[in-house]
Each structure stands twice: as C-alpha cells, then as structure tokens.
Amino acid sequence: MRRILPIWRAGILMLPLLMVAACGAKSGEQSGFPKNFGALNDAAKMDYMIQNAAPDSVARFICQASLGRIEGVKIDTLNLAALRAYEYYKDDELQSFQAAFDDYVQSLPLPDKMRLYKLAASDNPSQLGYKLGLEYANDIREGRMTAAQVEAEIEAMRKACSEEKEDSMVFKNFMTGFQVVLDNYGSDGIPPEIYSKYK
C-alpha cells in the first residue's frame, strides 16, 4: 500500500545537491544547480540529477520539485521523471531510491501526501481518499502523534479537499478508510480521544 512508483540509479555525491534535496531550496545557481537548470525539461533535469547525486537525494528531489518546494525548479510530470530514473537504477541503487521515496512520502502532511498521490496518478481517483485513510492510522502510530496533531491534520485535509471541487468525495472516503482501520486494528498507538471520536 505504501509504494507509489517504481525507482532508480545513482551517480556522484554532490554536497550542494544533497542540501537542496534534503532541505528544499533557493533557485538556480544559488542552490548548486547549473545555470538555467529550471528551464530544462523534466528528462534533462533528471539526467543531470542522476549523474550528480545519490539515489536517495534524487528521490527527495523528485518529490520536492513535483510539489513546487524548490524555488525556480519544477518537475511537471512525476511519472515520467520516475521512469527516467528507473531506466538507470538497479539493485542496491534501486532499493535506496525506493526507500527514500517512500520515507519522504510518508513524512508528508496529509494534504501534501494527497497532492503527490494525485500527481503520481497511482490510484483510481475515487480510491485516493480511501487509501489515505487506510494508511493514516499507521502514520499516527509511527509518528507518535498527539490528539491535537491528528485533529489539526484532519482539519487541514478537510480544508484542502473542500478547496477542490473534484476532491469533494476524497475527504469522505478518507474518513471511511480511517474508521475501517480503527475498527479492525484497534486503538494501539492511537490517542484515546482520537480512537473514541473516529472509530
């Protein structure tokens, strides 16, 4: 359930690029990218990154650039960027990329995770909310989230869904999936207030 995309291969560790991929970023040469990097198409951006950064950094770069978190640098088509990398990476490099990609996705707040899933187009849109709901109880457990954090994130998810007309069913399906997991797997690791309110 946690896998979104296939993954990829690596090149040389390069400190400026690691800083961009790990932390987000300023634009252009100030971030360690070559001049006019932001104007390149997705394939050219990926070719440069694959040759100049480690697989885990490339994974974070793809996620951040797809979400618009790197100033002046954007990945327009997440799946095409992923396929470009998948052509290069094998064995340990592939595993490193996939682990970093999955870890990054799972660390995202619900609204951003929803956006990335939509960009990846890895699921039928009608199932997107349900999938997020099924995953959310585990996110709470792994993140040791407090009741206040959970309530704030659920509210942010509701707001994000209400802003997009086509997402009107996503929040409803998200809550359905979340309740299914609580009903079937119990309250272990879930704040008591959250379990009693949403199960």
Secondary structure, DSSP 8 states (H G I E B T S, - for coil): ----S---------HHHHHHHHH-B--GGGGT--TTGGGS-HHHHHHHHHHHS-HHHHHHHHHHHHTT-BTTB--S-HHHHHHHHHTT--HHHHHHHHHHHHHHHHHS-HHHHHHHHHHHT-S-HHHHHHHHHHHHHHHHHHHT--HHHHHHHHHHHHHHHHTSGGGTTHHHHHHHHHHHHHHHH-STTS-HHHHHHH-
